Amino acid sequence: GCGSIQSPSTQSSAVPSSTAPSASPTKVKPAADSDFDPKNFSHPLDITNQYFPMAPGTRLHWKGHAFDEDNGERIAREIDFTVSDLTKVIDGVQTRVAWDRDYTDGEVEEVELTYYAQDDFGTVWYFGEYSEEIDNGKIDDSPAWLGGQQKARPGITMQVQLATGTKDYAEGWGPAVDWNDRAKVDQVGISNCVPTGCYHDVVVIAEFNADEPGKTQLKYYAPGVGGIRTGWRGKNEKEREELGLTTQATLGDAELASVDKAMLAQEKRAYSRRPQVFGPTAQMQKG
């Protein structure tokens, strides 16, 4: 049913859609991370890519579980993703800032500022992140990378022309913190159901790290919505995280103002904790 969380083994059997993105790699030339050029961002905040739309005030919430290898038990997992009305110039491009909050067994585990922009061709790019890892209610670590700082480079979050059989690409590169995730189109034109409903023309992006072979995270995206599911595969994937979209909402003015306040406070800590990354950059602004 539409409210069920499918296992990874059943996800690939969804019925293809006749209006799905082309699966022929010979007909398209997908964007590559080497294509990045600040001159190609005339309206970077207009993030309208159908598989990764970012309207300020949008909040997506996913729930599911992961596997705790230490005690051999499942643990509850939740992720909250909010698109703010804040912007930040990174590597010569004005980016939209989002707020990611990760929860394990009901406790906040990680809070991130993440940065996105869309180029003139419709590709959504990822410009970096500032992460606060929480342990017993206190910040334990705060890794960060931003495009243009410490040799870091932006990468691709979502291409426009999605086709199987195409090359993998960098989602960004932050060498100072060993951030080098890559991605590849895994499936196109499938149907998939999560608690918020059933979706068609879904694409699946496989995310991986060359330094960790045998581990793959599968991200499912629906047109007009964005991410609806997270799955996994690989013999070395110990966490086995599975999440489904449970809420898609638009925040009111008061809620968005509260988010802004929390994000600005977090960025203030970023300047203090990671001055070598944030020091050369201008502070976030509303826009």
Backbone as CSV, one residue per row, in Angstrom:
resi,resn,N_x,N_y,N_z,CA_x,CA_y,CA_z,C_x,C_y,C_z
1,GLY,0.820,-1.199,0.000,0.000,0.000,0.000,0.848,1.241,0.000
2,CYS,0.186,2.396,-0.153,0.917,3.650,-0.251,1.633,4.012,1.033
3,GLY,1.190,3.485,2.150,1.836,3.827,3.402,2.942,2.887,3.790
4,SER,3.242,1.914,2.954,4.233,0.911,3.324,5.636,1.379,3.004
5,ILE,6.588,0.869,3.761,8.002,1.110,3.481,8.541,-0.140,2.816
6,GLN,8.851,-0.035,1.532,9.309,-1.201,0.791,10.753,-1.520,1.135
7,SER,11.114,-2.772,1.082,12.503,-3.169,1.284,13.283,-2.903,0.019
8,PRO,14.609,-2.745,0.123,15.418,-2.484,-1.070,15.226,-3.532,-2.163
9,SER,14.951,-4.772,-1.790,14.828,-5.828,-2.785,13.571,-5.695,-3.616
10,THR,12.547,-4.967,-3.103,11.316,-4.829,-3.864,11.233,-3.488,-4.581
11,GLN,12.100,-2.538,-4.227,12.003,-1.220,-4.821,12.250,-1.242,-6.323
12,SER,13.152,-2.068,-6.774,13.524,-2.056,-8.183,12.479,-2.701,-9.078
13,SER,11.440,-3.295,-8.492,10.438,-3.973,-9.307,9.259,-3.079,-9.633
14,ALA,9.321,-1.784,-9.307,8.218,-0.893,-9.582,7.965,-0.792,-11.080
15,VAL,6.732,-0.490,-11.444,6.331,-0.461,-12.852,6.861,0.793,-13.516
16,PRO,7.559,0.682,-14.665,8.063,1.861,-15.362,6.926,2.743,-15.858
17,SER,7.194,4.035,-16.007,6.205,4.968,-16.517,6.553,5.364,-17.944
18,SER,5.527,5.545,-18.765,5.767,5.887,-20.165,6.282,7.310,-20.322
19,THR,6.108,8.140,-19.274,6.575,9.519,-19.363,7.855,9.735,-18.582
20,ALA,8.566,8.668,-18.301,9.783,8.747,-17.505,10.906,9.427,-18.274
21,PRO,11.930,9.902,-17.568,13.100,10.456,-18.250,13.734,9.423,-19.171
22,SER,14.395,9.899,-20.206,15.015,8.992,-21.159,16.069,8.122,-20.488
23,ALA,16.084,6.834,-20.849,17.088,5.922,-20.299,18.191,5.651,-21.308
24,SER,18.222,6.424,-22.378,19.222,6.211,-23.417,20.360,7.200,-23.262
25,PRO,21.545,6.741,-22.853,22.652,7.656,-22.629,23.176,8.299,-23.899
26,THR,22.792,7.770,-25.063,23.290,8.318,-26.319,22.539,9.586,-26.711
27,LYS,21.384,9.853,-26.083,20.563,10.991,-26.476,20.797,12.211,-25.600
28,VAL,21.577,12.060,-24.553,21.743,13.160,-23.619,23.221,13.371,-23.306
29,LYS,23.506,14.569,-22.825,24.838,14.863,-22.334,24.676,15.462,-20.947
30,PRO,24.609,14.619,-19.918,24.370,15.110,-18.565,25.493,16.024,-18.091
31,ALA,25.132,16.916,-17.187,26.125,17.813,-16.609,27.165,17.021,-15.830
32,ALA,28.408,17.472,-15.885,29.500,16.877,-15.116,29.982,17.905,-14.105
33,ASP,30.571,17.449,-13.001,31.035,18.385,-11.983,32.124,19.314,-12.514
34,SER,32.828,18.873,-13.556,33.874,19.709,-14.161,33.287,20.884,-14.945
35,ASP,31.960,20.914,-15.134,31.301,21.988,-15.876,31.089,23.242,-15.033
36,PHE,31.416,23.191,-13.750,31.109,24.329,-12.881,31.777,25.610,-13.367
37,ASP,30.961,26.678,-13.465,31.454,27.996,-13.846,30.517,29.031,-13.218
38,PRO,31.019,29.889,-12.334,30.158,30.896,-11.695,29.402,31.770,-12.690
39,LYS,29.916,31.890,-13.915,29.258,32.718,-14.926,27.938,32.102,-15.408
40,ASN,27.720,30.828,-15.115,26.500,30.145,-15.575,25.341,30.239,-14.583
41,PHE,25.451,31.141,-13.596,24.415,31.247,-12.569,23.787,32.639,-12.602
42,SER,22.918,32.872,-13.588,22.266,34.179,-13.722,21.170,34.370,-12.684
43,HIS,20.447,33.291,-12.360,19.366,33.330,-11.375,19.511,32.123,-10.446
44,PRO,20.567,32.088,-9.645,20.920,30.886,-8.886,19.914,30.470,-7.830
45,LEU,19.075,31.410,-7.371,18.117,31.085,-6.316,16.806,30.532,-6.862
46,ASP,16.634,30.577,-8.172,15.432,30.004,-8.798,15.672,28.509,-8.989
47,ILE,15.512,27.753,-7.919,15.800,26.317,-7.959,14.503,25.580,-8.283
48,THR,14.336,25.309,-9.568,13.075,24.768,-10.083,13.239,23.378,-10.706
49,ASN,14.430,22.800,-10.627,14.631,21.438,-11.132,13.539,20.547,-10.553
50,GLN,12.813,19.810,-11.429,11.639,19.089,-10.960,11.952,18.028,-9.906
51,TYR,13.187,17.524,-9.904,13.534,16.491,-8.932,14.211,17.045,-7.676
52,PHE,14.464,18.356,-7.649,15.033,18.967,-6.449,14.579,20.417,-6.340
53,PRO,13.261,20.657,-6.296,12.774,22.035,-6.171,13.023,22.563,-4.769
54,MET,13.349,23.863,-4.670,13.656,24.448,-3.367,12.944,25.786,-3.211
55,ALA,11.689,25.737,-2.788,10.937,26.955,-2.491,11.137,27.286,-1.021
56,PRO,11.537,28.525,-0.693,11.729,28.891,0.711,10.491,28.589,1.553
57,GLY,10.717,28.019,2.726,9.616,27.657,3.606,9.192,26.211,3.494
58,THR,9.718,25.499,2.495,9.377,24.082,2.333,10.089,23.242,3.390
59,ARG,9.335,22.332,3.991,9.941,21.407,4.952,9.540,19.980,4.603
60,LEU,10.545,19.109,4.451,10.336,17.690,4.209,10.817,16.924,5.426
61,HIS,10.040,15.920,5.824,10.416,15.128,6.998,10.337,13.650,6.646
62,TRP,11.423,12.922,6.917,11.487,11.498,6.639,11.639,10.720,7.947
63,LYS,10.999,9.568,8.003,11.150,8.682,9.159,11.488,7.272,8.691
64,GLY,12.175,6.547,9.547,12.511,5.169,9.236,13.389,4.577,10.306
65,HIS,14.371,3.797,9.873,15.235,3.138,10.841,16.605,2.866,10.232
66,ALA,17.543,2.573,11.102,18.878,2.144,10.712,19.258,0.990,11.617
67,PHE,20.438,0.442,11.383,20.888,-0.711,12.154,22.080,-0.309,13.011
68,ASP,21.971,-0.563,14.298,23.060,-0.275,15.227,23.923,-1.524,15.357
69,GLU,25.101,-1.478,14.741,25.978,-2.653,14.726,26.493,-3.013,16.119
70,ASP,26.581,-2.012,17.009,27.123,-2.263,18.340,26.244,-3.190,19.167
71,ASN,24.910,-2.977,19.077,24.018,-3.828,19.871,23.144,-4.745,19.032
72,GLY,23.321,-4.685,17.699,22.583,-5.582,16.824,21.094,-5.300,16.747
73,GLU,20.690,-4.049,16.995,19.276,-3.700,17.005,18.983,-2.569,16.025
74,ARG,17.707,-2.500,15.613,17.267,-1.374,14.812,17.129,-0.144,15.704
75,ILE,17.413,1.007,15.138,17.240,2.266,15.847,16.377,3.187,14.991
76,ALA,15.541,3.982,15.649,14.676,4.923,14.935,15.511,6.059,14.367
77,ARG,15.181,6.450,13.156,15.921,7.512,12.486,14.940,8.489,11.837
78,GLU,15.201,9.787,11.963,14.390,10.825,11.331,15.313,11.901,10.759
79,ILE,14.882,12.506,9.653,15.616,13.630,9.073,14.611,14.723,8.723
80,ASP,14.966,15.943,9.084,14.123,17.109,8.815,14.913,18.057,7.924
81,PHE,14.350,18.419,6.761,15.038,19.269,5.781,14.183,20.496,5.522
82,THR,14.697,21.672,5.862,13.949,22.916,5.687,14.687,23.847,4.738
83,VAL,13.964,24.353,3.731,14.524,25.348,2.814,14.280,26.724,3.417
84,SER,15.324,27.427,3.753,15.180,28.730,4.402,15.017,29.847,3.380
85,ASP,14.819,31.075,3.898,14.818,32.247,3.021,16.139,33.002,3.151
86,LEU,17.175,32.282,3.628,18.503,32.856,3.763,19.385,32.472,2.579
87,THR,20.323,33.329,2.239,21.249,33.072,1.144,22.668,33.352,1.606
88,LYS,23.635,32.776,0.874,25.048,33.011,1.184,25.854,32.921,-0.109
89,VAL,26.755,33.855,-0.334,27.608,33.825,-1.520,28.786,32.890,-1.252
90,ILE,28.906,31.867,-2.098,29.984,30.893,-1.988,30.602,30.692,-3.366
91,ASP,31.899,30.807,-3.460,32.613,30.612,-4.732,32.021,31.466,-5.855
92,GLY,31.633,32.675,-5.514,31.131,33.609,-6.510,29.680,33.436,-6.889
93,VAL,28.954,32.569,-6.197,27.555,32.290,-6.527,26.679,32.483,-5.291
94,GLN,25.541,33.143,-5.465,24.594,33.283,-4.360,23.828,31.971,-4.204
95,THR,23.928,31.369,-3.043,23.312,30.064,-2.816,22.124,30.164,-1.856
96,ARG,21.232,29.194,-1.981,20.116,29.052,-1.047,20.566,28.140,0.093
97,VAL,20.290,28.542,1.330,20.734,27.773,2.484,19.590,26.919,3.024
98,ALA,19.873,25.655,3.253,18.904,24.740,3.844,19.403,24.290,5.210
99,TRP,18.467,23.758,5.998,18.770,23.346,7.367,18.403,21.884,7.523
100,ASP,19.405,21.056,7.788,19.203,19.611,7.962,19.338,19.247,9.431
101,ARG,18.358,18.508,9.947,18.450,18.023,11.330,18.226,16.514,11.336
102,ASP,19.191,15.782,11.862,19.134,14.320,11.916,18.884,13.869,13.349
103,TYR,17.957,12.904,13.493,17.606,12.391,14.819,17.785,10.876,14.867
104,THR,18.302,10.387,15.981,18.387,8.958,16.249,17.717,8.675,17.582
105,ASP,16.743,7.776,17.543,15.964,7.449,18.756,15.427,8.700,19.430
106,GLY,14.977,9.663,18.621,14.348,10.865,19.141,15.284,11.958,19.592
107,GLU,16.582,11.691,19.577,17.565,12.686,20.016,18.291,13.275,18.801
108,VAL,18.465,14.610,18.803,19.181,15.235,17.696,20.625,14.753,17.691
109,GLU,21.088,14.342,16.521,22.422,13.775,16.381,23.339,14.652,15.535
110,GLU,22.740,15.369,14.593,23.540,16.218,13.711,22.659,17.329,13.150
111,VAL,23.218,18.542,13.065,22.512,19.688,12.488,23.451,20.332,11.471
112,GLU,22.929,20.550,10.251,23.786,21.042,9.170,23.196,22.262,8.482
113,LEU,24.072,23.178,8.097,23.760,24.212,7.126,24.280,23.706,5.785
114,THR,23.407,23.676,4.777,23.807,23.172,3.458,23.444,24.204,2.395
115,TYR,24.182,24.226,1.289,24.121,25.339,0.351,23.920,24.850,-1.095
116,TYR,22.943,25.442,-1.788,22.564,24.987,-3.126,22.332,26.171,-4.062
117,ALA,22.513,25.938,-5.362,22.162,26.925,-6.378,21.900,26.192,-7.690
118,GLN,21.085,26.795,-8.548,20.769,26.185,-9.845,21.383,27.015,-10.967
119,ASP,22.055,26.327,-11.888,22.677,27.063,-12.989,21.658,27.340,-14.097
120,ASP,22.113,28.023,-15.129,21.213,28.457,-16.195,20.678,27.304,-17.033
121,PHE,21.226,26.113,-16.851,20.781,24.951,-17.608,19.839,24.060,-16.800
122,GLY,19.645,24.418,-15.523,18.718,23.660,-14.688,19.349,22.669,-13.742
123,THR,20.681,22.560,-13.757,21.375,21.656,-12.836,21.469,22.294,-11.452
124,VAL,21.177,21.519,-10.412,21.314,21.998,-9.041,22.678,21.575,-8.517
125,TRP,23.401,22.540,-7.964,24.759,22.316,-7.470,24.804,22.398,-5.954
126,TYR,25.766,21.682,-5.382,25.976,21.657,-3.931,27.283,22.379,-3.638
127,PHE,27.219,23.374,-2.743,28.361,24.249,-2.513,29.045,24.031,-1.177
128,GLY,28.567,23.093,-0.385,29.247,22.813,0.863,28.307,22.636,2.026
129,GLU,28.900,22.494,3.216,28.092,22.260,4.412,28.893,22.606,5.666
130,TYR,28.164,22.982,6.688,28.731,23.122,8.022,27.903,22.227,8.934
131,SER,28.552,21.267,9.548,27.853,20.256,10.331,28.242,20.341,11.808
132,GLU,27.239,20.260,12.672,27.491,20.156,14.097,27.016,18.789,14.566
133,GLU,27.971,17.956,14.952,27.665,16.616,15.427,27.459,16.682,16.938
134,ILE,26.291,16.204,17.382,25.872,16.361,18.768,26.038,15.055,19.541
135,ASP,26.633,15.170,20.724,26.783,14.018,21.611,26.404,14.450,23.024
136,ASN,25.365,13.808,23.568,24.880,14.158,24.912,24.531,15.637,25.022
137,GLY,23.919,16.163,23.956,23.452,17.542,23.971,24.504,18.587,23.713
138,LYS,25.755,18.176,23.468,26.837,19.124,23.220,27.479,18.870,21.859
139,ILE,28.034,19.928,21.277,28.700,19.793,19.976,30.007,19.041,20.171
140,ASP,30.095,17.890,19.529,31.283,17.050,19.651,32.304,17.369,18.565
141,ASP,31.806,17.688,17.350,32.689,18.013,16.234,31.909,18.884,15.261
142,SER,32.628,19.626,14.407,31.954,20.525,13.465,32.728,20.600,12.155
143,PRO,32.745,19.499,11.389,33.420,19.523,10.087,32.713,20.466,9.116
144,ALA,33.486,21.069,8.226,32.915,22.026,7.282,33.749,22.093,6.017
145,TRP,33.060,22.344,4.908,33.745,22.683,3.665,32.836,23.587,2.842
146,LEU,33.434,24.548,2.154,32.713,25.456,1.274,33.487,25.579,-0.034
147,GLY,32.783,25.556,-1.142,33.429,25.705,-2.435,34.291,26.960,-2.477
148,GLY,35.502,26.824,-2.983,36.405,27.959,-3.095,37.310,28.161,-1.900
149,GLN,37.065,27.433,-0.811,37.896,27.540,0.390,38.662,26.244,0.605
150,GLN,39.930,26.340,0.947,40.781,25.182,1.213,40.728,24.164,0.066
151,LYS,40.729,24.684,-1.161,40.747,23.874,-2.391,39.459,23.066,-2.608
152,ALA,38.406,23.377,-1.867,37.130,22.674,-2.049,36.438,23.144,-3.328
153,ARG,35.633,22.257,-3.911,34.928,22.564,-5.151,33.464,22.148,-5.047
154,PRO,32.557,22.938,-5.635,31.150,22.545,-5.673,30.965,21.284,-6.510
155,GLY,29.869,20.589,-6.256,29.528,19.401,-7.030,28.053,19.410,-7.405
156,ILE,27.603,18.340,-8.005,26.237,18.269,-8.518,25.309,17.573,-7.531
157,THR,24.166,18.212,-7.278,23.108,17.592,-6.484,22.089,16.907,-7.382
158,MET,21.689,17.567,-8.476,20.702,16.964,-9.376,20.915,17.461,-10.805
159,GLN,21.119,16.529,-11.711,21.234,16.855,-13.123,19.846,17.154,-13.703
160,VAL,19.822,17.652,-14.919,18.555,17.917,-15.609,18.146,16.712,-16.438
161,GLN,19.060,16.245,-17.264,18.788,15.089,-18.118,19.303,13.841,-17.406
162,LEU,18.368,13.040,-16.938,18.701,11.880,-16.122,18.582,10.611,-16.951
163,ALA,19.648,9.862,-17.034,19.660,8.656,-17.842,20.535,7.602,-17.196
164,THR,20.091,6.365,-17.242,20.925,5.274,-16.753,22.060,5.038,-17.748
165,GLY,23.143,4.482,-17.263,24.278,4.207,-18.123,25.212,5.385,-18.307
166,THR,24.920,6.508,-17.648,25.778,7.681,-17.756,26.848,7.649,-16.659
167,LYS,27.834,8.509,-16.791,28.969,8.505,-15.874,28.572,9.008,-14.486
168,ASP,29.297,8.563,-13.484,29.095,9.093,-12.142,29.720,10.483,-12.065
169,TYR,29.389,11.210,-11.025,29.848,12.590,-10.889,30.084,12.909,-9.417
170,ALA,30.883,13.937,-9.163,31.174,14.368,-7.799,30.019,15.200,-7.272
171,GLU,29.627,14.950,-6.028,28.613,15.771,-5.376,29.252,16.955,-4.655
172,GLY,30.536,17.062,-4.775,31.315,18.115,-4.142,32.655,17.534,-3.738
173,TRP,33.582,18.416,-3.382,34.894,17.936,-2.955,35.430,18.866,-1.881
174,GLY,35.575,18.323,-0.677,36.130,19.078,0.439,37.335,18.346,0.982
175,PRO,38.509,18.506,0.350,39.687,17.709,0.721,40.151,17.898,2.160
176,ALA,39.907,19.064,2.749,40.382,19.312,4.116,39.665,18.431,5.137
177,VAL,38.437,17.973,4.783,37.673,17.109,5.698,37.359,15.762,5.041
178,ASP,38.086,15.439,3.962,37.917,14.163,3.256,36.482,13.952,2.786
179,TRP,35.839,15.017,2.305,34.469,14.917,1.772,34.570,14.738,0.258
180,ASN,34.261,13.550,-0.228,34.403,13.278,-1.665,33.318,12.330,-2.166
181,ASP,32.082,12.558,-1.760,30.968,11.711,-2.187,30.714,11.841,-3.688
182,ARG,30.313,10.729,-4.282,29.988,10.698,-5.695,28.597,10.097,-5.884
183,ALA,28.043,10.273,-7.092,26.695,9.781,-7.364,26.572,9.335,-8.814
184,LYS,25.550,8.518,-9.064,25.309,7.986,-10.403,23.818,7.676,-10.529
185,VAL,23.253,7.969,-11.697,21.846,7.635,-11.936,21.698,6.118,-11.958
186,ASP,20.833,5.602,-11.100,20.682,4.158,-10.934,19.427,3.626,-11.617
187,GLN,18.317,4.342,-11.493,17.058,3.941,-12.111,16.290,5.189,-12.519
188,VAL,15.444,5.066,-13.543,14.560,6.156,-13.943,13.174,5.584,-14.223
189,GLY,12.159,6.431,-14.090,10.812,6.056,-14.512,10.143,4.976,-13.693
190,ILE,10.455,4.865,-12.407,9.794,3.854,-11.590,8.682,4.504,-10.769
191,SER,7.851,3.668,-10.154,6.828,4.130,-9.224,7.216,3.677,-7.826
192,ASN,6.880,4.493,-6.826,7.267,4.155,-5.469,6.289,4.795,-4.492
193,CYS,6.004,4.082,-3.405,5.050,4.557,-2.404,5.724,4.764,-1.057
194,VAL,5.369,5.876,-0.425,5.831,6.208,0.926,4.608,6.712,1.694
195,PRO,4.750,7.019,2.991,3.584,7.458,3.760,2.817,8.642,3.179
196,THR,3.482,9.546,2.450,2.781,10.697,1.890,2.035,10.369,0.604
197,GLY,2.224,9.169,0.045,1.506,8.788,-1.166,2.355,7.995,-2.130
198,CYS,1.771,7.724,-3.286,2.469,6.982,-4.334,2.892,7.953,-5.435
199,TYR,4.094,7.768,-5.944,4.670,8.688,-6.921,5.133,7.925,-8.157
200,HIS,5.062,8.597,-9.315,5.487,8.009,-10.581,6.630,8.838,-11.170
201,ASP,7.278,8.294,-12.180,8.441,8.939,-12.814,9.537,9.231,-11.784
202,VAL,9.660,8.355,-10.808,10.667,8.499,-9.768,12.039,8.123,-10.320
203,VAL,13.075,8.877,-9.916,14.449,8.537,-10.282,15.199,8.115,-9.015
204,VAL,16.150,7.223,-9.188,16.955,6.742,-8.070,18.409,7.105,-8.338
205,ILE,19.016,7.798,-7.385,20.419,8.182,-7.476,21.208,7.354,-6.468
206,ALA,22.232,6.674,-6.942,23.104,5.882,-6.070,24.270,6.752,-5.623
207,GLU,24.424,6.902,-4.312,25.510,7.700,-3.754,26.540,6.782,-3.113
208,PHE,27.814,7.100,-3.317,28.862,6.228,-2.809,30.146,7.023,-2.592
209,ASN,31.106,6.372,-1.962,32.413,6.964,-1.718,33.461,5.928,-2.109
210,ALA,34.363,6.314,-2.980,35.374,5.370,-3.471,36.250,4.830,-2.347
211,ASP,36.334,5.579,-1.237,37.144,5.131,-0.101,36.432,4.078,0.744
212,GLU,35.142,3.859,0.457,34.363,2.888,1.221,33.632,1.947,0.264
213,PRO,34.330,1.044,-0.390,33.707,0.149,-1.374,32.673,-0.775,-0.724
214,GLY,31.678,-1.164,-1.522,30.657,-2.078,-1.032,29.586,-1.413,-0.202
215,LYS,29.529,-0.068,-0.245,28.511,0.670,0.498,27.853,1.674,-0.441
216,THR,26.538,1.590,-0.598,25.805,2.491,-1.481,24.518,2.941,-0.811
217,GLN,24.265,4.233,-0.864,22.989,4.771,-0.384,22.144,5.118,-1.606
218,LEU,20.883,4.711,-1.587,19.976,4.946,-2.703,18.987,6.044,-2.334
219,LYS,18.974,7.121,-3.132,18.067,8.240,-2.892,16.996,8.264,-3.989
220,TYR,15.740,8.287,-3.570,14.598,8.276,-4.485,14.002,9.684,-4.564
221,TYR,13.807,10.197,-5.788,13.291,11.543,-5.994,12.055,11.508,-6.889
222,ALA,11.019,12.246,-6.472,9.785,12.331,-7.245,9.643,13.730,-7.834
223,PRO,9.123,13.846,-9.071,8.972,15.164,-9.687,8.036,16.059,-8.896
224,GLY,8.451,17.307,-8.736,7.648,18.279,-8.014,7.763,18.194,-6.510
225,VAL,8.467,17.202,-6.012,8.579,16.997,-4.565,10.029,17.042,-4.114
226,GLY,10.866,16.204,-4.740,12.240,16.019,-4.281,12.386,14.652,-3.659
227,GLY,13.195,14.539,-2.631,13.480,13.249,-2.029,12.269,12.648,-1.326
228,ILE,11.972,11.376,-1.634,10.847,10.702,-0.983,11.289,9.458,-0.214
229,ARG,12.458,8.930,-0.529,12.882,7.691,0.123,14.409,7.585,0.122
230,THR,14.925,6.904,1.141,16.335,6.532,1.197,16.425,5.036,1.437
231,GLY,17.255,4.362,0.653,17.487,2.931,0.825,18.978,2.651,0.768
232,TRP,19.336,1.408,0.579,20.744,1.038,0.596,20.964,-0.264,-0.164
233,ARG,22.234,-0.538,-0.435,22.659,-1.850,-0.906,24.170,-1.952,-0.701
234,GLY,24.668,-3.191,-0.751,26.100,-3.400,-0.594,26.429,-4.234,0.623
235,LYS,27.362,-5.161,0.459,27.710,-6.089,1.532,28.388,-5.404,2.717
236,ASN,28.964,-4.216,2.480,29.648,-3.512,3.560,28.811,-2.389,4.169
237,GLU,27.568,-2.294,3.739,26.679,-1.265,4.279,26.139,-1.726,5.627
238,LYS,26.751,-1.248,6.696,26.399,-1.706,8.043,25.194,-0.983,8.628
239,GLU,25.018,0.277,8.260,23.951,1.076,8.873,22.566,0.720,8.322
240,ARG,22.498,0.396,7.028,21.259,-0.070,6.385,20.084,0.873,6.632
241,GLU,20.326,2.135,6.432,19.295,3.139,6.699,18.182,3.083,5.659
242,GLU,16.939,3.099,6.117,15.760,3.156,5.262,14.817,4.218,5.796
243,LEU,14.477,5.174,4.945,13.614,6.284,5.338,12.542,6.509,4.291
244,GLY,11.359,6.973,4.723,10.299,7.336,3.808,9.747,8.705,4.168
245,LEU,9.324,9.468,3.169,8.781,10.806,3.390,7.441,10.706,4.129
246,THR,7.347,11.382,5.268,6.122,11.345,6.066,5.373,12.669,6.058
247,THR,6.092,13.779,5.803,5.449,15.095,5.815,6.078,15.999,4.772
248,GLN,5.230,16.718,4.046,5.667,17.782,3.150,4.834,19.004,3.492
249,ALA,5.471,20.051,4.024,4.729,21.199,4.539,5.365,22.504,4.091
250,THR,4.595,23.589,4.223,5.096,24.940,3.987,4.985,25.712,5.291
251,LEU,6.087,26.242,5.762,6.113,26.946,7.035,5.455,28.314,6.936
252,GLY,4.818,28.730,8.032,4.296,30.080,8.122,5.406,31.053,8.442
253,ASP,5.077,32.358,8.437,6.095,33.390,8.646,6.787,33.251,9.995
254,ALA,6.005,32.962,11.035,6.583,32.860,12.374,7.525,31.661,12.477
255,GLU,7.118,30.537,11.881,7.962,29.341,11.906,9.251,29.578,11.137
256,LEU,9.137,30.243,9.975,10.315,30.505,9.165,11.260,31.467,9.878
257,ALA,10.712,32.437,10.577,11.539,33.378,11.338,12.287,32.655,12.450
258,SER,11.647,31.668,13.062,12.301,30.880,14.107,13.456,30.062,13.534
259,VAL,13.237,29.515,12.335,14.294,28.765,11.656,15.468,29.693,11.330
260,ASP,15.162,30.875,10.801,16.211,31.849,10.481,17.070,32.141,11.708
261,LYS,16.428,32.349,12.834,17.135,32.692,14.068,18.103,31.579,14.465
262,ALA,17.622,30.334,14.389,18.469,29.195,14.760,19.626,29.028,13.787
263,MET,19.367,29.238,12.485,20.409,29.078,11.483,21.467,30.178,11.595
264,LEU,21.037,31.400,11.863,21.995,32.497,12.017,22.879,32.272,13.236
265,ALA,22.297,31.715,14.295,23.093,31.396,15.484,24.095,30.299,15.175
266,GLN,23.676,29.331,14.360,24.589,28.254,14.000,25.715,28.779,13.126
267,GLU,25.392,29.678,12.195,26.461,30.233,11.359,27.446,31.052,12.201
268,LYS,26.944,31.742,13.208,27.839,32.502,14.092,28.850,31.562,14.745
269,ARG,28.381,30.388,15.148,29.304,29.397,15.726,30.285,28.901,14.671
270,ALA,29.814,28.799,13.415,30.695,28.340,12.337,31.888,29.272,12.162
271,TYR,31.652,30.587,12.238,32.749,31.553,12.113,33.747,31.395,13.246
272,SER,33.250,31.014,14.412,34.121,30.842,15.568,34.850,29.502,15.543
273,ARG,34.123,28.428,15.177,34.689,27.084,15.229,35.505,26.742,13.983
274,ARG,35.149,27.305,12.837,35.852,27.007,11.585,36.195,28.306,10.849
275,PRO,37.015,29.169,11.476,37.341,30.461,10.868,38.094,30.341,9.558
276,GLN,38.877,29.273,9.391,39.636,29.109,8.154,38.733,28.852,6.954
277,VAL,37.521,28.357,7.207,36.556,28.095,6.138,35.617,29.283,5.959
278,PHE,35.057,29.781,7.061,34.026,30.815,6.983,34.589,32.235,7.016
279,GLY,35.777,32.416,7.574,36.338,33.743,7.708,36.346,34.567,6.421
280,PRO,36.731,33.993,5.284,36.786,34.766,4.048,35.414,35.013,3.415
281,THR,34.332,34.476,3.975,33.009,34.586,3.349,32.126,35.603,4.046
282,ALA,31.178,36.171,3.267,30.188,37.091,3.835,29.104,36.305,4.563
283,GLN,28.513,36.901,5.574,27.471,36.244,6.349,26.207,36.049,5.535
284,MET,25.350,35.137,6.003,24.083,34.876,5.331,23.200,36.135,5.369
285,GLN,22.374,36.248,4.342,21.415,37.346,4.238,20.051,36.798,3.843
286,LYS,18.995,37.559,4.136,17.672,37.171,3.639,17.577,37.518,2.160
287,GLY,16.934,36.617,1.426,16.802,36.901,0.003,16.146,35.776,-0.748
